[in-house]
Amino acid sequence: MLYIMDGALCCAKCSRLFYASQRGNVTDRAWIKQRKVEAKLREYGQKPKRMRWKTFTRLREKISECERQKDSAFIMAMLWR
C-alpha cells in the first residue's frame, strides 16, 4: 500500500508509519494486553459463568505476566535515574 507524504508516494516502512501499539514502550504494550484480557473477565476479575476453569486460570496467569512486565519496566526505569 502506498501513501502520499509531502507530495511523494511512499510505502509505510519508508514513511515510518506504525500502528499505535507498535509505537508504545514495554509498559504501554503490557497495559494494552492486560486490558484486553481483563475485558474477557467479569467485574473485579471474577470468572464469567460457563467459562472453563482452565481458561480462567490461563487468563489470570496472563494478567500476572503483564503485571510482572510493568513492574520490571518500572524498576529498570528507576535504576537508570
C-alpha contacts under 8 A as a table, 3 or more apart, distances in Angstrom:
res1	aa1	res2	aa2	distance
1	M	11	C	6.27
1	M	12	A	7.30
2	L	9	L	6.18
2	L	10	C	5.48
2	L	11	C	4.70
2	L	12	A	6.87
3	Y	9	L	5.55
3	Y	10	C	5.25
3	Y	11	C	6.00
3	Y	12	A	6.99
4	I	7	G	5.80
4	I	8	A	5.34
4	I	9	L	4.67
4	I	10	C	6.17
5	M	8	A	5.39
5	M	9	L	6.39
5	M	10	C	6.61
5	M	15	S	7.21
10	C	14	C	6.02
10	C	15	S	6.00
11	C	14	C	5.35
11	C	15	S	6.14
12	A	15	S	5.11
12	A	16	R	5.95
12	A	17	L	5.11
12	A	18	F	7.58
13	K	16	R	5.03
13	K	17	L	6.32
14	C	17	L	7.87
18	F	22	Q	6.11
18	F	23	R	6.59
19	Y	22	Q	5.28
19	Y	23	R	6.65
20	A	23	R	5.23
20	A	24	G	6.73
21	S	24	G	5.70
21	S	28	D	7.90
21	S	29	R	6.44
21	S	32	I	7.99
24	G	27	T	7.67
24	G	28	D	5.32
24	G	29	R	6.21
25	N	28	D	5.31
25	N	29	R	6.35
26	V	29	R	5.29
26	V	30	A	6.16
26	V	69	Q	7.50
26	V	70	K	7.41
26	V	73	A	6.94
27	T	30	A	5.07
27	T	31	W	6.23
27	T	69	Q	7.10
27	T	70	K	5.19
27	T	73	A	6.46
28	D	31	W	5.17
28	D	32	I	6.31
29	R	32	I	5.11
29	R	33	K	6.15
30	A	33	K	5.15
30	A	34	Q	6.03
30	A	66	C	5.19
30	A	67	E	7.60
30	A	69	Q	6.65
30	A	70	K	6.44
31	W	34	Q	5.09
31	W	35	R	6.15
31	W	66	C	7.17
31	W	70	K	7.83
32	I	35	R	5.26
32	I	36	K	6.37
33	K	36	K	5.23
33	K	37	V	6.40
33	K	66	C	7.25
34	Q	37	V	5.18
34	Q	38	E	6.06
34	Q	62	K	7.50
34	Q	63	I	5.59
34	Q	66	C	6.01
35	R	38	E	5.04
35	R	39	A	6.10
36	K	39	A	5.23
36	K	40	K	7.08
37	V	40	K	5.55
37	V	41	L	7.25
37	V	59	L	6.40
37	V	62	K	7.45
37	V	63	I	6.94
38	E	41	L	5.25
38	E	42	R	7.76
38	E	45	G	6.75
38	E	63	I	7.57
39	A	42	R	7.44
41	L	45	G	5.52
41	L	46	Q	6.04
41	L	47	K	5.89
41	L	48	P	6.02
42	R	45	G	5.50
42	R	46	Q	4.97
42	R	47	K	6.09
42	R	48	P	5.61
43	E	46	Q	6.09
47	K	51	M	6.78
47	K	53	W	8.00
47	K	56	F	6.28
48	P	51	M	5.69
51	M	55	T	6.77
51	M	56	F	6.76
52	R	55	T	5.31
52	R	56	F	6.32
53	W	56	F	4.92
53	W	57	T	5.99
54	K	57	T	5.17
54	K	58	R	6.20
55	T	58	R	5.06
55	T	59	L	6.21
56	F	59	L	5.16
56	F	60	R	6.21
57	T	60	R	5.10
57	T	61	E	6.19
58	R	61	E	5.09
58	R	62	K	6.33
59	L	62	K	5.03
59	L	63	I	6.35
60	R	63	I	5.07
60	R	64	S	6.26
61	E	64	S	4.98
61	E	65	E	6.17
62	K	65	E	5.01
62	K	66	C	6.26
63	I	66	C	5.09
63	I	67	E	6.26
64	S	67	E	5.00
64	S	68	R	6.23
65	E	68	R	5.03
65	E	69	Q	6.23
66	C	69	Q	5.06
66	C	70	K	6.24
67	E	70	K	5.15
67	E	71	D	6.10
68	R	71	D	5.03
68	R	72	S	6.05
69	Q	72	S	5.25
69	Q	73	A	6.12
70	K	73	A	5.14
70	K	74	F	6.13
71	D	74	F	5.06
71	D	75	I	6.18
72	S	75	I	5.03
72	S	76	M	6.10
73	A	76	M	5.12
73	A	77	A	6.14
74	F	77	A	5.07
74	F	78	M	6.27
75	I	78	M	5.12
75	I	79	L	6.20
76	M	79	L	5.08
76	M	80	W	6.31
77	A	80	W	5.34
77	A	81	R	6.76
78	M	81	R	5.44
